[in-house]
Amino acid sequence: MAEQIILGSSNGEKAPQRRNMDDFKLEDGKDVMSPKYMLELPRPGAATPNKDGDLAFMVVSNYSFEKKKSDKTIHLFSLSGHGPTTTTLEGSSAFWLDSRTLARITEKDGTQTLETFDISSGGDSLEFSFSSANLVGCFPKGISADNFQYTQEGEMLVFSALVYPDYDLQTVADQNKAYEERGTTAYVFDDTFVRHWDTWRGPKKSRLFSVSLTKGKGLWELGSEFFRPLLDTEHFTPVEPFGGTEDFSINRTHILYTTKDPSVPESLHTRQNVYLVPIKGGEKPKHLTSGTQGATHSPALNPGGDKAVWLEMKRDGYESDHSGIVIYDLQKDIRFVVAKNWDRSPDGIAFSHDGSNLVFTAGDHGHIKVFTVPVPPTPSIQGEELQEDPDPVSLTEFHAATGARVLPGGRILYTASSLVSPNNAHLILGLDKPDQPLEFRRVTDFGISELEGKGLDPGEEIWFAGAQDIQVHGFVLKPKGWVEGKKKKYPAVFLIHGGPQGAWEDSWSTRWNPNVFSQQGYFTVFINPTGSTTYGQNFTDAITEDWGGKPFVDLQLGWKYILDTYPEIDPQRTAVAGASWGGFAINWIQGHPEYDFGFKALVCHDGVFDTHYNGFSTDELYFFNHDFGGPPWSSKTPDKFNPSRFVGNWGTPQLVIHSGKDFRLPETDGIGAFHALQQRGVPSRFLYFPDENHWVLNPQNSLKWHFEVFKWIAEFTASDEK
């Protein structure tokens, strides 16, 4: 491999003169998906079907650089026809009341309003339209109600809202005003979290509410009494910062939900318990989990209301543990595990419409597939082994699926993206015809026409022998204009994912989109080293207390495999970029030139600089304590894998990126790395976003991010040929 460029000095002298990049421009044109073009593409959410299974909607966001804002629309489409056709409605918060009535939430002057729209269709099932808005009612002023679920049979609407300790919607507006006018900006804490993800913890927390929503004489009516089903508990759900409707499930009479265990410190434990409570409250919630487990996710009730399912991790404190499928028989009071020996972690689980099967998605070898497994008979006693416990069966093989839901007529609706396409809704048909092959159909076309002619690369998958001779998987994208056999012609970029328990997948992204790198002319490589998900729990667990060990054996062997397999790459024109754990990897590579990667430029986004310090400063302390074998004062691992200890070896040009609202890895990690580079005289630049978190989400900031990243890489990898 090529020698890694070393340009620094250790005496604080200025860095050597660099290439003039004043005229740098991003590649653009009608046949190029530039960063700006990618950021303006539609961003569809997951598809939500109605009960009859003939219609669904998706909320789609479109950003315009000209308008400097995002427009959100609700796209309604048929699940019965053979071609993508949608009808749109402004808005971003919607849910079904019945199969021909869609509810929408709007907000004006601090008050949310519930409206309904009747849906009518013509003779052709593809033709349908919305009625004008029908005002149903308003929510108490000052609240931000969200995560709506409606039970038509029970005529009850359940939602979440951030409220003060009194758990009262009616007092939120007055308490908001009093809090804003309290005369100080101070926070006072007696326990952790003091802040989480990108927010300092204030007095409000997320709670569930229910209210009647009935239809009489053709008109919908919202009740005036808001019930508090979690009263007299310390249960807060959805679980912040990312929990949503997937954190609870409702039927005619009850709510099934997951919440952080109130008996242990949140920042030191991942444990979430699952409870069942009457939809209006009035009774103590029934605890369904063992109380010794780790995190739980995706609770769901079956159509008959006699079984509950959720996903459960065994180990408290480990957020990337294997997720098992747990069923609780509510009639027999027996809890049991399904697919006990299956070594993949499901997500978004749900019962089929008849309750006989479970349907979910799960990662497998860099793809997120749709799986199904039958619901077995309940054991006669707690702890009894299932007589039959088959592994789940995959129904899809490629891309990245989410939100799988069973529909009547032997169909499954799911949403999927890929390396070459944003989310679209898809159908699996023929599940009720076991003697015939399944049929697959895309039913929306978001981004299809916009990306036509751009020449995006669907990716080539690679496998190679990594650390301990274990097979490691990855993807490569060839640069735009690729000509096979042109030796040492193309620059290359090696992308390293975060987590570290994460994975590069055959999926779309607006933050780290491999095709954006490929479209700018780079051979793009992204592999999943030790610690990655979707390859079995042992592979994921193997990075624990080994951040700088086996993963870097994989990265070295993977990069050598790439250079040996693709001689078209110019090894003198290569760069590496990573975020989060990938940012740690950049700092670790910087301090270990003996790895001999040969990179000429490094890009570190929100990466760990001082591992020991991070064990005190990060928000989710349980994460550090697990991955490093304990807190910094009791474990030697943080110092063993501390990039700051190897600053004396730093010498490769590096772009450091960090954000002011990143409470996972505070900004001082980025500042510290930049100061080290500057003092050593290494060519370096610091890109700082004061209002972004661990991710750069604002499209204007994202465009600046892309410009600076590609400008930096080009400065040190551009060809001298004119």
Secondary structure as GFF3:
##gff-version 3
##sequence-region A 1 722
A	DSSP	alpha_helix	35	39	.	.	.	ID=ss1
A	DSSP	beta_strand	43	44	.	.	.	ID=ss2
A	DSSP	beta_strand	48	49	.	.	.	ID=ss3
A	DSSP	beta_strand	55	64	.	.	.	ID=ss4
A	DSSP	beta_strand	69	78	.	.	.	ID=ss5
A	DSSP	beta_strand	86	90	.	.	.	ID=ss6
A	DSSP	beta_strand	94	98	.	.	.	ID=ss7
A	DSSP	beta_strand	101	108	.	.	.	ID=ss8
A	DSSP	beta_strand	111	121	.	.	.	ID=ss9
A	DSSP	beta_strand	128	130	.	.	.	ID=ss10
A	DSSP	beta_strand	134	138	.	.	.	ID=ss11
A	DSSP	beta_strand	146	151	.	.	.	ID=ss12
A	DSSP	beta_strand	156	163	.	.	.	ID=ss13
A	DSSP	three_ten_helix	169	171	.	.	.	ID=ss14
A	DSSP	alpha_helix	172	180	.	.	.	ID=ss15
A	DSSP	beta_strand	195	196	.	.	.	ID=ss16
A	DSSP	beta_strand	199	200	.	.	.	ID=ss17
A	DSSP	beta_strand	205	216	.	.	.	ID=ss18
A	DSSP	beta_strand	219	222	.	.	.	ID=ss19
A	DSSP	three_ten_helix	245	247	.	.	.	ID=ss20
A	DSSP	beta_strand	248	250	.	.	.	ID=ss21
A	DSSP	beta_strand	254	260	.	.	.	ID=ss22
A	DSSP	three_ten_helix	266	268	.	.	.	ID=ss23
A	DSSP	beta_strand	272	278	.	.	.	ID=ss24
A	DSSP	beta_strand	286	287	.	.	.	ID=ss25
A	DSSP	beta_strand	296	301	.	.	.	ID=ss26
A	DSSP	beta_strand	307	313	.	.	.	ID=ss27
A	DSSP	beta_strand	323	329	.	.	.	ID=ss28
A	DSSP	beta_strand	334	338	.	.	.	ID=ss29
A	DSSP	beta_strand	346	351	.	.	.	ID=ss30
A	DSSP	beta_strand	357	364	.	.	.	ID=ss31
A	DSSP	beta_strand	367	374	.	.	.	ID=ss32
A	DSSP	beta_strand	393	394	.	.	.	ID=ss33
A	DSSP	beta_strand	400	407	.	.	.	ID=ss34
A	DSSP	beta_strand	411	418	.	.	.	ID=ss35
A	DSSP	beta_strand	421	429	.	.	.	ID=ss36
A	DSSP	beta_strand	439	442	.	.	.	ID=ss37
A	DSSP	alpha_helix	448	451	.	.	.	ID=ss38
A	DSSP	beta_strand	460	465	.	.	.	ID=ss39
A	DSSP	three_ten_helix	467	469	.	.	.	ID=ss40
A	DSSP	beta_strand	471	477	.	.	.	ID=ss41
A	DSSP	beta_strand	490	496	.	.	.	ID=ss42
A	DSSP	alpha_helix	514	519	.	.	.	ID=ss43
A	DSSP	beta_strand	523	528	.	.	.	ID=ss44
A	DSSP	alpha_helix	537	541	.	.	.	ID=ss45
A	DSSP	alpha_helix	550	565	.	.	.	ID=ss46
A	DSSP	beta_strand	569	579	.	.	.	ID=ss47
A	DSSP	alpha_helix	581	590	.	.	.	ID=ss48
A	DSSP	three_ten_helix	593	595	.	.	.	ID=ss49
A	DSSP	beta_strand	601	605	.	.	.	ID=ss50
A	DSSP	alpha_helix	611	617	.	.	.	ID=ss51
A	DSSP	alpha_helix	621	627	.	.	.	ID=ss52
A	DSSP	alpha_helix	637	640	.	.	.	ID=ss53
A	DSSP	three_ten_helix	643	649	.	.	.	ID=ss54
A	DSSP	beta_strand	654	659	.	.	.	ID=ss55
A	DSSP	alpha_helix	668	679	.	.	.	ID=ss56
A	DSSP	beta_strand	684	689	.	.	.	ID=ss57
A	DSSP	alpha_helix	699	717	.	.	.	ID=ss58
###
